[in-house]
Each structure stands twice: as C-alpha cells, then as structure tokens.
Amino acid sequence: MEREEVFNKVQEAVADLMNKDVAEITEATTFEELAADSLDLIELISDMEDTFDTTIEDEDLKSITSVGDAVDAILAALNK
C-alpha cells in the first residue's frame, strides 16, 4: 500500500474524530495541536487497525505524536 493512500485514510479519520476540515490535517500536524487526548488517540489507532486489518505494537504507540507518525506506524505494521 502506498504512503499517500495510508495518509489519506488517516487524514480523513483524524479530521472526522477531531471535527476538523480535512485540508487542515497534514503529516506534520501533531495530536497536541489538535487537542487530542489519550482516549482520542486510542480510538484513532483502534479505527486504523480495523481499517488496515493490522495491529500496531504497543511500543510503537508511544512514538505516535503526529499524523505522519501514525502513517509510519501503520506502514511498518503492514510491512511486517
């Protein structure tokens, strides 16, 4: 799966979850900027695991601070 395709799905999910316009979400957007709390992140990761039919390892979750980090974690999980 291509990075752009993963990013587009993550971008849409983040925009939906955080009630933001899709155009506001870039790979550099941090979850802190979006005022996302830990429950928001858990919901997002759970949705992404379901969407991509994969599992993101617990140790990888700690490094997810931006949309780009989420894309990286999903791509890494898909390529295992």
Phi and psi in degrees as a GROMACS rama.xvg file:
@    title "Ramachandran Plot"
@    xaxis  label "Phi"
@    yaxis  label "Psi"
@TYPE xy
-78.4523  149.259  GLU-2
-56.2311  -42.983  ARG-3
-61.0144  -39.6729  GLU-4
-64.8624  -43.4591  GLU-5
-63.5564  -47.1475  VAL-6
-57.1761  -44.9691  PHE-7
-59.2953  -40.6205  ASN-8
-70.0828  -40.851  LYS-9
-65.6608  -44.1206  VAL-10
-56.4598  -47.383  GLN-11
-63.4167  -42.3257  GLU-12
-65.8951  -42.2281  ALA-13
-65.2506  -45.5299  VAL-14
-59.4747  -43.4088  ALA-15
-65.5207  -47.8735  ASP-16
-63.4171  -40.1149  LEU-17
-98.2288  6.27294  MET-18
54.6239  49.0201  ASN-19
-117.954  160.903  LYS-20
-74.0258  138.459  ASP-21
-54.9824  -37.0324  VAL-22
-64.3645  -20.1458  ALA-23
-78.325  -16.3055  GLU-24
-98.0663  117.448  ILE-25
-120.778  174.446  THR-26
-64.4081  -26.7231  GLU-27
-82.2155  -10.1565  ALA-28
-64.9368  126.571  THR-29
-94.1103  155.961  THR-30
-70.6585  -24.8882  PHE-31
-64.9402  -43.1432  GLU-32
-60.0839  -32.0253  GLU-33
-85.271  -1.30646  LEU-34
59.5791  35.6928  ALA-35
-79.7395  135.089  ALA-36
-98.2341  179.945  ASP-37
-62.654  -33.9396  SER-38
-67.5418  -36.995  LEU-39
-61.0717  -43.5452  ASP-40
-65.5561  -41.0446  LEU-41
-62.4689  -43.5344  ILE-42
-62.6723  -44.1562  GLU-43
-62.1061  -48.4683  LEU-44
-63.2872  -41.315  ILE-45
-60.7045  -44.7738  SER-46
-61.5758  -41.7844  ASP-47
-68.1638  -38.1233  MET-48
-62.0673  -40.9423  GLU-49
-67.2907  -45.5501  ASP-50
-60.0633  -43.3739  THR-51
-98.6374  2.24396  PHE-52
50.7077  54.3792  ASP-53
-146.152  175.761  THR-54
-127.273  131.65  THR-55
-95.3018  126.751  ILE-56
-64.6929  146.593  GLU-57
-55.944  -39.9825  ASP-58
-66.9  -25.1849  GLU-59
-77.4949  -25.1178  ASP-60
-62.7897  -35.5705  LEU-61
-65.068  -24.6057  LYS-62
-92.5799  1.23358  SER-63
-88.4112  102.188  ILE-64
-120.351  -10.2826  THR-65
-138.186  169.773  SER-66
-61.7711  -40.8225  VAL-67
-61.5976  -37.8605  GLY-68
-62.8615  -39.4162  ASP-69
-64.45  -41.6982  ALA-70
-62.0351  -45.3308  VAL-71
-58.7537  -44.0944  ASP-72
-65.0953  -39.6842  ALA-73
-66.54  -45.3474  ILE-74
-61.2009  -41.0438  LEU-75
-63.3463  -42.4691  ALA-76
-65.1188  -38.0557  ALA-77
-69.5613  -28.0743  LEU-78
-93.3743  8.42348  ASN-79
